[in-house]
Every structure is written in C-alpha cells, then in structure tokens.
Amino acid sequence: MYGLLHVLLPSVISCLVFRSQNLQRDSSYALRKLSAKILFKIFKKHDLPCAQHRTLNILSMNFQHSKTSPATLVAIIFCFKLFGPDIVEIYLFQHLKRIKDLIGNYKPPEEFIDSPRKHDTTKIGDAIFEALFEYIKSPLMEERTLEYCKQIFGPFGEDVFKRIKSNAL
C-alpha cells in the first residue's frame, strides 16, 4: 500500500478540493465528505506523520484563496474535525477570522441537521461550529471563561461561550 500512496493521495485530495460546476451542489458536498473520510482512513491506517502534515497543510491553504468554493471549505473543516481536536487547533484556528468574514452573522443552531436546502454560508457555519464544539469537549479546552473563549476562538468566542454557558456542552 505504501508504494501506491503517491498515486492515491493526489486523487483523493483532488476530489476534496476540485472546482466544478457540472456536479449538482448536494452531490458535490457528498463527494467531498467521502473524500475527507477516505483521507482520514488512509492516515489512520498508515503511520505517515510527514505526509499527513503536508496533506493537511495543503488543505489548510485553501482558506487563503478567495475562489475556494464553499463546498470545499465545508469538506476541509469536516476533514480536520475527523482528525481530532489537536488538528482542528493546529490547522483550523489560524483561519477563524477568514471563516467569520465568509459566514457573517451566522449563529449556531441548537442541533445540526444536514439539509440540501441550506445556503452555502450556513453549511460553512454549521461545519465550523461542529468542529469547534468537538474541540470544546476535548481535554485541550483548558478553561470555560468568556475571556479564554475569545482568546482561543477569536471572532467565534462569544458564540462558543454562550453555548458552554447554556450547558449544551
């Protein structure tokens, strides 16, 4: 399998980050999430920390490009969430301001329901809050104060703290 990873990884990454207007929107989201799951399973099965770091770094760079599609961003956030809270902290936290700019005044719902009728910004918002809430549940979340939430989660700090305070997490 190791000998084939150099062929397999680019294909899986391409399915995750491609730009295509030929796919229906819901199919695009489904394909990208499947690609994220495959990527996660590859690195979970094979101990390749350098390749994993390079791959996640490539995915992370997509937040810097203005033409990256919302479906790609949702899939990348989903992928980081699959890898766990430490990956969310390393690769996602640095892009929280950009994500906040993209989703505007989005507020997280009480529960997340995947619906084909959601707007792209709502899907990005749901994805980012799902990842942040997974982080909150982890031992990496040292404090549960407003100041700490603002420090760690930047523009999402108040919304995250409200969720913590409401005992939802």
Backbone as JSON Lines, residues from 0, in Angstrom:
{"i":0,"aa":"M","n":[0.82,-1.2,0.0],"ca":[0.0,0.0,0.0],"c":[0.86,1.26,0.0]}
{"i":1,"aa":"Y","n":[1.98,1.25,0.77],"ca":[2.82,2.44,0.83],"c":[3.27,2.87,-0.56]}
{"i":2,"aa":"G","n":[3.56,1.91,-1.41],"ca":[4.02,2.21,-2.75],"c":[2.98,2.88,-3.61]}
{"i":3,"aa":"L","n":[1.72,2.72,-3.27],"ca":[0.63,3.29,-4.06],"c":[0.1,4.6,-3.49]}
{"i":4,"aa":"L","n":[0.54,4.98,-2.3],"ca":[0.02,6.21,-1.69],"c":[0.34,7.44,-2.52]}
{"i":5,"aa":"H","n":[1.48,7.45,-3.2],"ca":[1.83,8.61,-4.01],"c":[0.87,8.76,-5.2]}
{"i":6,"aa":"V","n":[0.16,7.71,-5.55],"ca":[-0.84,7.77,-6.62],"c":[-2.22,8.06,-6.03]}
{"i":7,"aa":"L","n":[-2.52,7.44,-4.9],"ca":[-3.84,7.55,-4.29],"c":[-4.1,8.92,-3.65]}
{"i":8,"aa":"L","n":[-3.14,9.43,-2.89],"ca":[-3.35,10.68,-2.16],"c":[-3.72,11.87,-3.06]}
{"i":9,"aa":"P","n":[-3.01,12.11,-4.15],"ca":[-3.4,13.24,-5.01],"c":[-4.83,13.11,-5.56]}
{"i":10,"aa":"S","n":[-5.24,11.89,-5.85],"ca":[-6.59,11.68,-6.36],"c":[-7.64,12.01,-5.31]}
{"i":11,"aa":"V","n":[-7.4,11.55,-4.09],"ca":[-8.34,11.81,-3.01],"c":[-8.38,13.31,-2.68]}
{"i":12,"aa":"I","n":[-7.21,13.94,-2.61],"ca":[-7.15,15.38,-2.34],"c":[-7.86,16.15,-3.45]}
{"i":13,"aa":"S","n":[-7.67,15.74,-4.68],"ca":[-8.32,16.42,-5.81],"c":[-9.83,16.34,-5.7]}
{"i":14,"aa":"C","n":[-10.35,15.21,-5.29],"ca":[-11.81,15.08,-5.11],"c":[-12.31,16.0,-4.0]}
{"i":15,"aa":"L","n":[-11.46,16.27,-3.03],"ca":[-11.84,17.12,-1.92],"c":[-11.84,18.6,-2.29]}
{"i":16,"aa":"V","n":[-10.89,19.03,-3.13],"ca":[-10.72,20.46,-3.38],"c":[-11.06,20.92,-4.8]}
{"i":17,"aa":"F","n":[-11.54,20.03,-5.65],"ca":[-11.78,20.39,-7.04],"c":[-12.82,21.5,-7.19]}
{"i":18,"aa":"R","n":[-12.75,22.18,-8.32],"ca":[-13.77,23.18,-8.68],"c":[-14.5,22.66,-9.9]}
{"i":19,"aa":"S","n":[-15.79,22.48,-9.76],"ca":[-16.58,22.0,-10.88],"c":[-17.99,22.56,-10.77]}
{"i":20,"aa":"Q","n":[-18.49,22.99,-11.88],"ca":[-19.87,23.47,-11.89],"c":[-20.78,22.44,-12.53]}
{"i":21,"aa":"N","n":[-20.23,21.29,-12.86],"ca":[-21.02,20.26,-13.52],"c":[-21.76,19.38,-12.53]}
{"i":22,"aa":"L","n":[-21.27,19.3,-11.31],"ca":[-21.95,18.5,-10.3],"c":[-23.08,19.28,-9.66]}
{"i":23,"aa":"Q","n":[-24.13,18.58,-9.3],"ca":[-25.17,19.22,-8.5],"c":[-24.57,19.54,-7.14]}
{"i":24,"aa":"R","n":[-25.07,20.57,-6.53],"ca":[-24.47,21.04,-5.29],"c":[-24.44,19.96,-4.21]}
{"i":25,"aa":"D","n":[-25.54,19.23,-4.01],"ca":[-25.57,18.21,-2.97],"c":[-24.6,17.07,-3.27]}
{"i":26,"aa":"S","n":[-24.46,16.71,-4.53],"ca":[-23.51,15.67,-4.91],"c":[-22.09,16.12,-4.63]}
{"i":27,"aa":"S","n":[-21.83,17.39,-4.85],"ca":[-20.5,17.94,-4.6],"c":[-20.15,17.82,-3.12]}
{"i":28,"aa":"Y","n":[-21.08,18.2,-2.24],"ca":[-20.84,18.1,-0.8],"c":[-20.61,16.65,-0.4]}
{"i":29,"aa":"A","n":[-21.41,15.73,-0.92],"ca":[-21.29,14.31,-0.57],"c":[-19.95,13.73,-1.02]}
{"i":30,"aa":"L","n":[-19.54,14.04,-2.25],"ca":[-18.27,13.54,-2.77],"c":[-17.11,14.06,-1.94]}
{"i":31,"aa":"R","n":[-17.14,15.3,-1.59],"ca":[-16.06,15.9,-0.82],"c":[-15.97,15.3,0.59]}
{"i":32,"aa":"K","n":[-17.12,15.1,1.22],"ca":[-17.1,14.49,2.56],"c":[-16.6,13.06,2.5]}
{"i":33,"aa":"L","n":[-16.99,12.34,1.47],"ca":[-16.48,10.98,1.3],"c":[-14.97,11.01,1.12]}
{"i":34,"aa":"S","n":[-14.47,11.94,0.35],"ca":[-13.02,12.08,0.15],"c":[-12.32,12.38,1.48]}
{"i":35,"aa":"A","n":[-12.93,13.22,2.29],"ca":[-12.34,13.54,3.61],"c":[-12.28,12.28,4.48]}
{"i":36,"aa":"K","n":[-13.32,11.47,4.44],"ca":[-13.33,10.23,5.22],"c":[-12.26,9.26,4.73]}
{"i":37,"aa":"I","n":[-12.1,9.16,3.42],"ca":[-11.08,8.28,2.85],"c":[-9.69,8.75,3.27]}
{"i":38,"aa":"L","n":[-9.46,10.06,3.18],"ca":[-8.17,10.62,3.58],"c":[-7.88,10.31,5.04]}
{"i":39,"aa":"F","n":[-8.87,10.49,5.88],"ca":[-8.72,10.2,7.31],"c":[-8.38,8.72,7.52]}
{"i":40,"aa":"K","n":[-9.08,7.84,6.83],"ca":[-8.84,6.4,6.99],"c":[-7.45,6.0,6.51]}
{"i":41,"aa":"I","n":[-6.99,6.62,5.45],"ca":[-5.63,6.33,4.95],"c":[-4.6,6.66,6.03]}
{"i":42,"aa":"F","n":[-4.71,7.84,6.61],"ca":[-3.71,8.25,7.6],"c":[-3.92,7.57,8.94]}
{"i":43,"aa":"K","n":[-5.12,7.14,9.22],"ca":[-5.36,6.39,10.46],"c":[-4.73,5.0,10.36]}
{"i":44,"aa":"K","n":[-4.82,4.41,9.18],"ca":[-4.3,3.06,8.97],"c":[-2.78,3.05,8.83]}
{"i":45,"aa":"H","n":[-2.23,4.07,8.2],"ca":[-0.79,4.12,7.93],"c":[-0.15,5.26,8.72]}
{"i":46,"aa":"D","n":[0.88,4.95,9.44],"ca":[1.59,5.93,10.26],"c":[2.54,6.73,9.37]}
{"i":47,"aa":"L","n":[2.05,7.84,8.84],"ca":[2.83,8.69,7.93],"c":[2.7,10.15,8.37]}
{"i":48,"aa":"P","n":[3.32,10.51,9.49],"ca":[3.12,11.86,10.03],"c":[3.57,12.98,9.09]}
{"i":49,"aa":"C","n":[4.66,12.78,8.36],"ca":[5.13,13.83,7.45],"c":[4.15,14.02,6.29]}
{"i":50,"aa":"A","n":[3.68,12.94,5.72],"ca":[2.71,13.02,4.62],"c":[1.39,13.6,5.12]}
{"i":51,"aa":"Q","n":[0.99,13.22,6.32],"ca":[-0.24,13.76,6.89],"c":[-0.11,15.26,7.09]}
{"i":52,"aa":"H","n":[1.01,15.7,7.64],"ca":[1.22,17.14,7.86],"c":[1.19,17.9,6.53]}
{"i":53,"aa":"R","n":[1.88,17.39,5.52],"ca":[1.9,18.07,4.22],"c":[0.49,18.13,3.61]}
{"i":54,"aa":"T","n":[-0.23,17.04,3.73],"ca":[-1.59,16.99,3.17],"c":[-2.51,17.96,3.87]}
{"i":55,"aa":"L","n":[-2.49,17.97,5.19],"ca":[-3.36,18.88,5.95],"c":[-2.96,20.33,5.72]}
{"i":56,"aa":"N","n":[-1.68,20.57,5.54],"ca":[-1.21,21.92,5.24],"c":[-1.72,22.38,3.88]}
{"i":57,"aa":"I","n":[-1.71,21.49,2.9],"ca":[-2.25,21.8,1.57],"c":[-3.73,22.16,1.68]}
{"i":58,"aa":"L","n":[-4.46,21.36,2.45],"ca":[-5.89,21.65,2.64],"c":[-6.09,22.99,3.34]}
{"i":59,"aa":"S","n":[-5.28,23.25,4.33],"ca":[-5.39,24.49,5.09],"c":[-5.18,25.72,4.22]}
{"i":60,"aa":"M","n":[-4.32,25.61,3.23],"ca":[-4.02,26.76,2.36],"c":[-5.24,27.19,1.54]}
{"i":61,"aa":"N","n":[-6.23,26.33,1.41],"ca":[-7.43,26.68,0.65],"c":[-8.22,27.82,1.29]}
{"i":62,"aa":"F","n":[-8.03,28.05,2.57],"ca":[-8.73,29.15,3.24],"c":[-8.17,30.51,2.81]}
{"i":63,"aa":"Q","n":[-7.0,30.53,2.23],"ca":[-6.36,31.78,1.82],"c":[-6.8,32.23,0.44]}
{"i":64,"aa":"H","n":[-7.43,31.35,-0.31],"ca":[-7.82,31.67,-1.69],"c":[-9.28,32.12,-1.74]}
{"i":65,"aa":"S","n":[-9.53,33.25,-2.35],"ca":[-10.88,33.79,-2.41],"c":[-11.81,32.99,-3.32]}
{"i":66,"aa":"K","n":[-11.25,32.19,-4.22],"ca":[-12.09,31.43,-5.15],"c":[-12.37,30.01,-4.69]}
{"i":67,"aa":"T","n":[-11.94,29.66,-3.5],"ca":[-12.23,28.33,-2.98],"c":[-13.72,28.22,-2.73]}
{"i":68,"aa":"S","n":[-14.33,27.16,-3.23],"ca":[-15.78,27.02,-3.12],"c":[-16.21,26.72,-1.69]}
{"i":69,"aa":"P","n":[-17.43,27.13,-1.33],"ca":[-17.95,26.79,0.0],"c":[-17.97,25.29,0.26]}
{"i":70,"aa":"A","n":[-18.28,24.5,-0.76],"ca":[-18.29,23.04,-0.59],"c":[-16.91,22.52,-0.21]}
{"i":71,"aa":"T","n":[-15.88,23.08,-0.8],"ca":[-14.5,22.69,-0.46],"c":[-14.19,23.06,0.98]}
{"i":72,"aa":"L","n":[-14.56,24.26,1.4],"ca":[-14.28,24.69,2.77],"c":[-15.0,23.81,3.78]}
{"i":73,"aa":"V","n":[-16.25,23.48,3.5],"ca":[-17.01,22.6,4.39],"c":[-16.31,21.25,4.51]}
{"i":74,"aa":"A","n":[-15.88,20.7,3.39],"ca":[-15.21,19.39,3.41],"c":[-13.88,19.44,4.16]}
{"i":75,"aa":"I","n":[-13.14,20.53,3.99],"ca":[-11.86,20.65,4.7],"c":[-12.09,20.77,6.21]}
{"i":76,"aa":"I","n":[-13.06,21.56,6.6],"ca":[-13.39,21.67,8.03],"c":[-13.82,20.31,8.57]}
{"i":77,"aa":"F","n":[-14.64,19.61,7.81],"ca":[-15.09,18.27,8.19],"c":[-13.89,17.33,8.33]}
{"i":78,"aa":"C","n":[-12.97,17.41,7.4],"ca":[-11.77,16.58,7.43],"c":[-10.94,16.85,8.69]}
{"i":79,"aa":"F","n":[-10.71,18.12,8.99],"ca":[-9.95,18.47,10.19],"c":[-10.65,17.93,11.44]}
{"i":80,"aa":"K","n":[-11.98,18.04,11.46],"ca":[-12.75,17.54,12.61],"c":[-12.55,16.03,12.77]}
{"i":81,"aa":"L","n":[-12.51,15.3,11.66],"ca":[-12.3,13.85,11.73],"c":[-10.96,13.51,12.38]}
{"i":82,"aa":"F","n":[-9.95,14.31,12.08],"ca":[-8.61,14.05,12.61],"c":[-8.5,14.37,14.09]}
{"i":83,"aa":"G","n":[-9.43,15.13,14.63],"ca":[-9.44,15.38,16.07],"c":[-9.16,16.81,16.46]}
{"i":84,"aa":"P","n":[-9.36,17.1,17.74],"ca":[-9.23,18.48,18.22],"c":[-7.84,19.08,18.08]}
{"i":85,"aa":"D","n":[-6.81,18.27,18.18],"ca":[-5.46,18.82,18.04],"c":[-5.22,19.3,16.6]}
{"i":86,"aa":"I","n":[-5.76,18.6,15.63],"ca":[-5.64,19.01,14.22],"c":[-6.5,20.25,13.98]}
{"i":87,"aa":"V","n":[-7.68,20.3,14.58],"ca":[-8.53,21.48,14.47],"c":[-7.78,22.7,14.99]}
{"i":88,"aa":"E","n":[-7.12,22.54,16.12],"ca":[-6.38,23.65,16.71],"c":[-5.21,24.09,15.81]}
{"i":89,"aa":"I","n":[-4.47,23.15,15.3],"ca":[-3.28,23.47,14.51],"c":[-3.63,24.07,13.15]}
{"i":90,"aa":"Y","n":[-4.55,23.45,12.44],"ca":[-4.79,23.81,11.05],"c":[-6.01,24.71,10.82]}
{"i":91,"aa":"L","n":[-6.94,24.75,11.75],"ca":[-8.17,25.5,11.52],"c":[-8.22,26.83,12.26]}
{"i":92,"aa":"F","n":[-7.72,26.85,13.49],"ca":[-7.83,28.06,14.3],"c":[-7.2,29.27,13.62]}
{"i":93,"aa":"Q","n":[-6.15,29.07,12.85],"ca":[-5.48,30.19,12.2],"c":[-6.36,30.86,11.14]}
{"i":94,"aa":"H","n":[-7.44,30.2,10.75],"ca":[-8.31,30.73,9.69],"c":[-9.67,31.19,10.22]}
{"i":95,"aa":"L","n":[-9.84,31.28,11.52],"ca":[-11.16,31.61,12.08],"c":[-11.65,32.99,11.65]}
{"i":96,"aa":"K","n":[-10.77,33.96,11.56],"ca":[-11.2,35.3,11.14],"c":[-11.72,35.27,9.71]}
{"i":97,"aa":"R","n":[-11.01,34.61,8.83],"ca":[-11.45,34.5,7.42],"c":[-12.8,33.78,7.32]}
{"i":98,"aa":"I","n":[-12.96,32.72,8.1],"ca":[-14.22,31.98,8.09],"c":[-15.35,32.86,8.6]}
{"i":99,"aa":"K","n":[-15.09,33.61,9.66],"ca":[-16.1,34.52,10.21],"c":[-16.5,35.55,9.15]}
{"i":100,"aa":"D","n":[-15.54,36.06,8.41],"ca":[-15.85,37.01,7.34],"c":[-16.74,36.38,6.28]}
{"i":101,"aa":"L","n":[-16.54,35.11,6.01],"ca":[-17.34,34.41,5.0],"c":[-18.78,34.17,5.44]}
{"i":102,"aa":"I","n":[-18.97,33.85,6.71],"ca":[-20.31,33.47,7.15],"c":[-21.09,34.61,7.78]}
{"i":103,"aa":"G","n":[-20.44,35.73,8.02],"ca":[-21.15,36.91,8.52],"c":[-21.78,36.7,9.88]}
{"i":104,"aa":"N","n":[-23.07,36.97,9.99],"ca":[-23.78,36.94,11.26],"c":[-24.38,35.58,11.6]}
{"i":105,"aa":"Y","n":[-23.88,34.54,11.03],"ca":[-24.37,33.2,11.29],"c":[-24.34,32.9,12.79]}
{"i":106,"aa":"K","n":[-25.39,32.28,13.3],"ca":[-25.45,31.84,14.69],"c":[-25.66,30.34,14.7]}
{"i":107,"aa":"P","n":[-24.96,29.61,15.55],"ca":[-25.09,28.15,15.55],"c":[-26.46,27.71,16.06]}
{"i":108,"aa":"P","n":[-27.03,26.68,15.46],"ca":[-28.32,26.18,15.93],"c":[-28.15,25.32,17.17]}
{"i":109,"aa":"E","n":[-29.26,24.95,17.77],"ca":[-29.21,24.07,18.93],"c":[-28.72,22.67,18.54]}
{"i":110,"aa":"E","n":[-29.12,22.23,17.35],"ca":[-28.61,20.96,16.84],"c":[-28.36,21.08,15.35]}
{"i":111,"aa":"F","n":[-27.43,20.31,14.86],"ca":[-27.04,20.4,13.45],"c":[-27.8,19.35,12.64]}
{"i":112,"aa":"I","n":[-28.48,19.81,11.6],"ca":[-29.2,18.93,10.7],"c":[-28.72,19.22,9.29]}
{"i":113,"aa":"D","n":[-28.29,18.18,8.59],"ca":[-27.82,18.36,7.22],"c":[-29.02,18.41,6.3]}
{"i":114,"aa":"S","n":[-29.16,19.51,5.61],"ca":[-30.29,19.7,4.72],"c":[-29.81,20.23,3.38]}
{"i":115,"aa":"P","n":[-30.34,19.69,2.29],"ca":[-29.93,20.18,0.97],"c":[-30.37,21.61,0.7]}
{"i":116,"aa":"R","n":[-31.3,22.12,1.46],"ca":[-31.82,23.47,1.22],"c":[-31.01,24.56,1.9]}
{"i":117,"aa":"K","n":[-30.03,24.19,2.68],"ca":[-29.22,25.18,3.36],"c":[-28.38,25.96,2.37]}
{"i":118,"aa":"H","n":[-28.17,27.22,2.69],"ca":[-27.26,28.06,1.9],"c":[-25.83,27.65,2.2]}
{"i":119,"aa":"D","n":[-24.93,27.98,1.29],"ca":[-23.53,27.63,1.46],"c":[-22.94,28.22,2.74]}
{"i":120,"aa":"T","n":[-23.26,29.47,3.04],"ca":[-22.69,30.09,4.24],"c":[-23.2,29.39,5.5]}
{"i":121,"aa":"T","n":[-24.43,28.92,5.48],"ca":[-24.97,28.19,6.63],"c":[-24.24,26.86,6.78]}
{"i":122,"aa":"K","n":[-23.94,26.21,5.67],"ca":[-23.21,24.94,5.75],"c":[-21.79,25.16,6.29]}
{"i":123,"aa":"I","n":[-21.15,26.25,5.87],"ca":[-19.82,26.56,6.41],"c":[-19.94,26.84,7.91]}
{"i":124,"aa":"G","n":[-20.93,27.62,8.29],"ca":[-21.14,27.94,9.71],"c":[-21.38,26.7,10.55]}
{"i":125,"aa":"D","n":[-22.26,25.82,10.06],"ca":[-22.51,24.58,10.79],"c":[-21.24,23.75,10.92]}
{"i":126,"aa":"A","n":[-20.48,23.67,9.84],"ca":[-19.25,22.86,9.86],"c":[-18.24,23.41,10.87]}
{"i":127,"aa":"I","n":[-18.05,24.74,10.87],"ca":[-17.06,25.31,11.77],"c":[-17.49,25.14,13.23]}
{"i":128,"aa":"F","n":[-18.78,25.33,13.51],"ca":[-19.21,25.17,14.91],"c":[-19.18,23.71,15.34]}
{"i":129,"aa":"E","n":[-19.46,22.78,14.45],"ca":[-19.33,21.37,14.81],"c":[-17.88,21.06,15.18]}
{"i":130,"aa":"A","n":[-16.93,21.58,14.42],"ca":[-15.51,21.36,14.72],"c":[-15.12,22.04,16.04]}
{"i":131,"aa":"L","n":[-15.59,23.27,16.25],"ca":[-15.26,23.98,17.49],"c":[-15.86,23.28,18.7]}
{"i":132,"aa":"F","n":[-17.08,22.76,18.56],"ca":[-17.72,22.09,19.69],"c":[-17.03,20.77,20.01]}
{"i":133,"aa":"E","n":[-16.49,20.11,19.01],"ca":[-15.69,18.9,19.27],"c":[-14.43,19.28,20.06]}
{"i":134,"aa":"Y","n":[-13.84,20.4,19.72],"ca":[-12.66,20.87,20.43],"c":[-13.01,21.17,21.89]}
{"i":135,"aa":"I","n":[-14.16,21.81,22.1],"ca":[-14.58,22.16,23.46],"c":[-14.73,20.92,24.33]}
{"i":136,"aa":"K","n":[-15.2,19.84,23.77],"ca":[-15.41,18.59,24.51],"c":[-14.09,17.89,24.85]}
{"i":137,"aa":"S","n":[-13.0,18.32,24.24],"ca":[-11.71,17.64,24.42],"c":[-10.96,18.19,25.64]}
{"i":138,"aa":"P","n":[-9.96,17.47,26.09],"ca":[-9.12,17.96,27.2],"c":[-8.28,19.18,26.82]}
{"i":139,"aa":"L","n":[-8.18,19.5,25.53],"ca":[-7.42,20.68,25.11],"c":[-8.08,21.98,25.57]}
{"i":140,"aa":"M","n":[-9.37,21.92,25.83],"ca":[-10.11,23.11,26.28],"c":[-9.84,23.29,27.77]}
{"i":141,"aa":"E","n":[-8.9,24.18,28.09],"ca":[-8.41,24.32,29.45],"c":[-9.36,25.08,30.37]}
{"i":142,"aa":"E","n":[-9.97,26.11,29.86],"ca":[-10.88,26.94,30.67],"c":[-12.2,27.11,29.94]}
{"i":143,"aa":"R","n":[-13.2,27.52,30.67],"ca":[-14.5,27.76,30.07],"c":[-15.01,29.15,30.45]}
{"i":144,"aa":"T","n":[-14.13,30.13,30.3],"ca":[-14.49,31.51,30.59],"c":[-14.64,32.28,29.28]}
{"i":145,"aa":"L","n":[-15.33,33.42,29.35],"ca":[-15.53,34.24,28.17],"c":[-14.19,34.74,27.63]}
{"i":146,"aa":"E","n":[-13.31,35.17,28.5],"ca":[-12.02,35.69,28.06],"c":[-11.21,34.61,27.34]}
{"i":147,"aa":"Y","n":[-11.22,33.42,27.89],"ca":[-10.47,32.32,27.27],"c":[-11.08,31.96,25.91]}
{"i":148,"aa":"C","n":[-12.41,31.92,25.85],"ca":[-13.08,31.61,24.58],"c":[-12.75,32.66,23.52]}
{"i":149,"aa":"K","n":[-12.74,33.92,23.91],"ca":[-12.38,34.97,22.95],"c":[-10.93,34.83,22.5]}
{"i":150,"aa":"Q","n":[-10.07,34.46,23.44],"ca":[-8.65,34.3,23.11],"c":[-8.45,33.11,22.16]}
{"i":151,"aa":"I","n":[-9.08,32.02,22.43],"ca":[-8.88,30.8,21.64],"c":[-9.67,30.83,20.33]}
{"i":152,"aa":"F","n":[-10.92,31.23,20.39],"ca":[-11.82,31.14,19.23],"c":[-12.02,32.45,18.5]}
{"i":153,"aa":"G","n":[-11.32,33.49,18.94],"ca":[-11.36,34.78,18.24],"c":[-12.78,35.27,17.98]}
{"i":154,"aa":"P","n":[-13.14,35.47,16.72],"ca":[-14.45,36.05,16.4],"c":[-15.62,35.14,16.77]}
{"i":155,"aa":"F","n":[-15.36,33.89,17.08],"ca":[-16.42,32.96,17.48],"c":[-16.51,32.8,18.99]}
{"i":156,"aa":"G","n":[-15.63,33.48,19.72],"ca":[-15.52,33.3,21.16],"c":[-16.82,33.49,21.92]}
{"i":157,"aa":"E","n":[-17.54,34.56,21.63],"ca":[-18.78,34.83,22.36],"c":[-19.84,33.77,22.09]}
{"i":158,"aa":"D","n":[-19.98,33.37,20.83],"ca":[-20.97,32.34,20.5],"c":[-20.63,31.01,21.14]}
{"i":159,"aa":"V","n":[-19.36,30.66,21.15],"ca":[-18.92,29.42,21.79],"c":[-19.19,29.49,23.29]}
{"i":160,"aa":"F","n":[-18.87,30.63,23.9],"ca":[-19.08,30.77,25.34],"c":[-20.57,30.68,25.69]}
{"i":161,"aa":"K","n":[-21.42,31.27,24.87],"ca":[-22.87,31.18,25.1],"c":[-23.33,29.73,25.11]}
{"i":162,"aa":"R","n":[-22.77,28.93,24.2],"ca":[-23.14,27.51,24.13],"c":[-22.64,26.78,25.39]}
{"i":163,"aa":"I","n":[-21.42,27.1,25.82],"ca":[-20.88,26.48,27.04],"c":[-21.74,26.87,28.23]}
{"i":164,"aa":"K","n":[-22.05,28.15,28.32],"ca":[-22.82,28.67,29.45],"c":[-24.23,28.07,29.53]}
{"i":165,"aa":"S","n":[-24.8,27.8,28.36],"ca":[-26.14,27.24,28.34],"c":[-26.14,25.74,28.68]}
{"i":166,"aa":"N","n":[-24.97,25.24,29.06],"ca":[-24.8,23.82,29.44],"c":[-25.08,22.87,28.3]}
{"i":167,"aa":"A","n":[-25.03,23.36,27.08],"ca":[-25.23,22.48,25.94],"c":[-23.98,21.64,25.7]}
{"i":168,"aa":"L","n":[-22.86,22.09,26.22],"ca":[-21.6,21.33,26.04],"c":[-20.94,21.13,27.38]}
